[in-house]
């Protein structure tokens, strides 16, 4: 009989040893990807949206391989902020970026990303901005209805113990040196249509077809395709698409009840989700839903998205002068949250959410009716 190796007979506690070794937990392997963590609920790999309070609303963050749809506010002010938060978080985490727009060159978008708060000095400055509001809330806490008291607290201010997600100062822009440290890909529709041949596939307009081709090329060539493992350390591709469905994309769903390419956007989303599912990537798309006249199209767009969040701005509305909403700038509507590995979608436990824009920070909070 062959001799056993040294120390193979017994364990340190004197018990019998075996040749079997415990496999590393799946979460530990997943966590090796920078800027991610496994979900404690379903084990799916998560990445931050760039806004910790939004991560809490979405169940911990965006799952890799999923699509977050942002229904734009009327003037596109706040949805554009969420778009930039998502990209800024990718820069800080060292993720690759794919930025697509028909309105503004992607390099201009990247130059306007908010500056990250990476040290305690800046964190304390931001915390001081939030503290006065919290002290006022404490004084009036006895006046709040009991159903608001029992709701979970939304994290609004930075804490030094945060290991997932970062905080940003929207009054400052990210340094060029930080932007140069990551790899990013751009898709600016006016330039692409002048350089590339106009693709037309499956009754999809040429703008969407060219965009889909570009995303597919980056996923496959850069090794984000799950069926072809990356040669280097695994990384995430963050895809950001701005104002999809608008007239600038060559789509007429915002100008007609009976658009010419009524299925063009939905077909694009269907194919895009297939690409996301089999790759180390996540996508955020903003859509001017308030301009889409055919509500049946918007319902199909919602069904083809994993997460759907709508922003309702108070600008120009009666709520802007309503004293009940004096502390807020708009409402956040959570229309859809994915229940991963299931056939049905989850719904948010917290319905009464609002957002406010401060000098340095954008936050999502539970409405405090006083």
N, C-alpha and C positions, 0 to 999 in steps of 0.2 A: 504494500500500500504506500502510496506517495506520502511523503511527510508534509504536514501542514506548515504554513508560514508562521513565523514568530508572532505570538499574540493572537493566533486565530482560534485557540481552543476555548478561552474564557474571556468574558468582558471584564471591565474594570470593577464591576460590582460582584464578580464571581459567577455570574450566570452564564449559560451556554451562549456561544457566539455562532452566528450563521454567516453564510457567504452572501446572503441577501443584504442589500443596502436600501435604506429608505430613499425614495425618489424625492428630488427637490420639489417643493410645492409649486404648483402652476403659477401662483401669484408672484413667486420670487423670480421666475423666469421672465414673466411679463414686465415686472417692475424694472428690468434692466434697460428698457427703452427709456431714453431721457424724457423728462417732463410728463411722465405718465404714472398711473398707479392702478392696481386692480380694484374693482368695486367690491365692497364688503357684502353687497346684496346678491350679486349674480356672478362675480368673478370676472366680468368683462373688463377689458383694458380701457381706462378712462384718461382723457386729457382735459385740461382746464379751458374754459371759454375765455379766460383773461379777466373775468369778473366773478370773484368768489361768491357773491350773493346770487348771481345767475346760476352758478354751478349747483348751489343748494336747491334752487328751484327745479333744476333738471335731474335731480337725484344723484348728485355728486360730480357731474361733469358730462362731457360728450364721450360716448363710447366710440372707440376706433371702428371705422367702417360705417358710420352713420351720418345722417344729413340733418342739419339744423336750419329750419326756415324761419326767417325773421320777417314778419309783416311790417312794412315800413310805416312810420308815422307820416302824417300829412305832408310835412315839409322835409322829411328825410334827415332831420337833425340828429335824433337820438338813435335811430337804427344805424346811422353811419358811425356813431360812437361804438356800438357793440361790434360792428364789423372791424373797426380798428383795434379794439381790445383783443379780439381773437387773433389777429395777425401779430400784434405786439407780443402776446404770450408765446407765439411760435418763435419769434426772434430771440426772446430771453431763454427759451428752452433749447435753442439750437435746432429747431425743426426746419425742414425745407418748406418754402411757401410757393403757392401758385395763386397769383392774383389776377382776376379777370374783370374787366370793366368795359362798357361801351361809352361811358361818360367822361372819365378822367384817366389819363395815363397811369398805369400801376406804379411807376416810379414816383409820381407825385403823391400817391396815396401813402406809400411807404415813408416818404419824407415827413409826413404829418402824424406818424404814429406817436402815441403818448410816451413819455419817458418813464421807465420803470423805477420803482423805489426799492433799491437793493441793499440799503444800509439802515441801521436803526435811527440815525439822525433824521432822515427823510420820513421814515415811518412815524416817528413821534410828531413831526409837523402835521402829517395827515390825520393822526389820531386826535390832535388838538382841535382840528376843524370839526370832527364828529362829536367830541365830548360835550360841548355846550348843548347841542340838540338832545343828547341823551339825558342830561340833567333836567331839562324841561319836561321830557317825557316821564321821568321818575316822579316829578312833583304832581303830575296830572294822572298818574297811573291808577289812582282810585276812581277816576271818572270814566275809565275805559270799560266798555261792556265786557262781561266775563268771557265771551267767546273769543275776544281778541287777546285776553290775558293768557288763555290756554294754548294759543297757537305757537308753533316753534319760532324762535328768534332767528332773524336773518342777519348773517354776519356782514357788517358794514365797514368796520374799521380794521386796519391791519394789526396782526399780532405777531410777535417774534417767533411763535411756535409753528407758524404756517409753513408747511413743506410742499404743498400742492397749490399751484396758482400763485400769482403775484399781484401786486398793487401798482397803480400807475397814476402819475400826475398829469392830468389833461391840460394843465396850464403850460407844460413844457413839451418839447418834441424830443424824440429819441436821437441819441448821438449817431453821426454817420459811421463811426468806428464800430458800433454795435451792429448796425445794419450790414456792414461789410463782412461780418463774421459768419453770416449764414448764406445759404444758397437759395435764390428765389427765381421763379419763372413768371413771366408776364404774358398776358393776353389782352391786347388793346384792340377792340374790334375794328375801328377804322383802319388801323395799320395792317391787320391780318387780312382784311378783305382786299387790300391793295397789293399785298405780297403773295398771298396764297390763292390758288384757284378756288372758285366758289363751289363748295361741296353741297350736294343735295342728296340726302339719303332718307329713305323711309318717310317721305312727306314731311321732313324736318327742314326748317328754313336754313339758309346757308350760314347764318351767324351761329346758331346752335350746333350745326354740324361741324363747323371749324373749331369751335370751342371744345366739343366732345373729342375730336381728333387730337387736339393739343393735350388735353388732360390724359387721354389714353397713352399718348406717346411718352409723356413724362413718367407716368406710373410704370410702364414697362421698361423704358430705357434706364431709369434711375434705380430700378430694383425694388420698387414699392409693391410690386405684384406679389401676392402671397405664394403663388405657385413657383416663383423663381426667387429664392432667398437672396437677400442682399449680400454682396461679397464683404462689405465692410460692416461696421457696427450698425445694428438696426436703428432706423430713424423713422420719424413720422412726416407725412406730407399733409400740410394744412392747405386746403383749397378754399379760397374766398371769391365769391361771384357777386358783383354789385348790381342791384336793380334789374334782375333778370325778369323778362317779360315786358319791359318798357318798350316804347317805340324806337328807342335808340338801338335795340337789338334786332330791329326789323320785324317785330311782332306787333300785330294789330289787335291783340286781345284787350288792350287798354283803350281802344278807340271805337270798338264796334261790338254789338251784341252777337253778331254772327261773323267772327273773324274768318279770314281766308284759310289760315292754317290753325284750325281750332284745336288740333291734337299735337301741334308742334312742340309746345312747352312740356306737355305731359310725357311725350315720347322721349324728350331729352332727359327728364328726371328719371324715367324708368331705366334707361341705359346707364345713367350716371350712378344710380344706386347699385346696379350690378357691378360696376367698377369699384365702388367704395367697399362693397361687401368682401371682395377678395383681395384687398390691399391694405397696407398700413397707412391709412389716410382718414381724414375727417373733413367735412365740408360745411361751410356756412353760406347761405344764400339769402340776400335781401330781395323782397318782391314788393312792388307798389300795389298791394292788394286792394287798396281803396280806389284804384283807378280801373280795376278789372270789372267790366260791366256784366259779364256773364258769370253768375255765381256758381254755376255748375262746373265751370273750369276751375275756379278756386277750390271747390270741394275736392276735385280730382288731384289738384296740386297738393292739398293738405294730406290726402291719403297716400300720396307717393313720397311724403317726407316722414322722417322718423320723429322729429321734434318740431313743434310749431309754436312760436311765441309772437304775439302781436303787441305793438306799441301804439297807444292812443295818447296823443299829445293834447294838452289843454290849450295850446296856442290858438286863439281865435274862437274858443268855445265858451259856453256859459260857465263851465267848471273853473275857468281861469280866474274868475272873480268870486267863486263860491268859497265862503270861509271854511267849509269843511275840508277843502283841498288846498288850503293856503300854504301848506308846507311841501307840496308836491308839484311836479311839472307834468305828470301824466300817469296813466294806468298801464299796468303790464297784464296782458291776458295770456294765460297758458292754455293753448287749445289742444295740445297733444304732447304726451310724454311716452317714450317707448317702453313697453314691458318686454325686455329682451328675452329671447328663447321662448316666446309665447305667441299665440295667434291674435291676441287682442292688445290694444294700447292701454296704458295706464292713464290715470287722471291725477291732477295735482290735488294734494290735500288742502292746500292753501289757495283760496280764491281771491282774497282781497289784497292785491299787491299793487304798489305804486312805485314810481321812481322819482328821484330828484337829482338835479344837476347842480353841484356846488362849484366853487371856484376851482378846485383841484380834483374833484371826484364825482363819479356817477354811481349812484347806489340804488338798489332795489330793496324796498322795505314793506312790511305789513302795514296796511293803512291804519292809522291811529285816529279814530273818530272821537273828537273831544267837543 
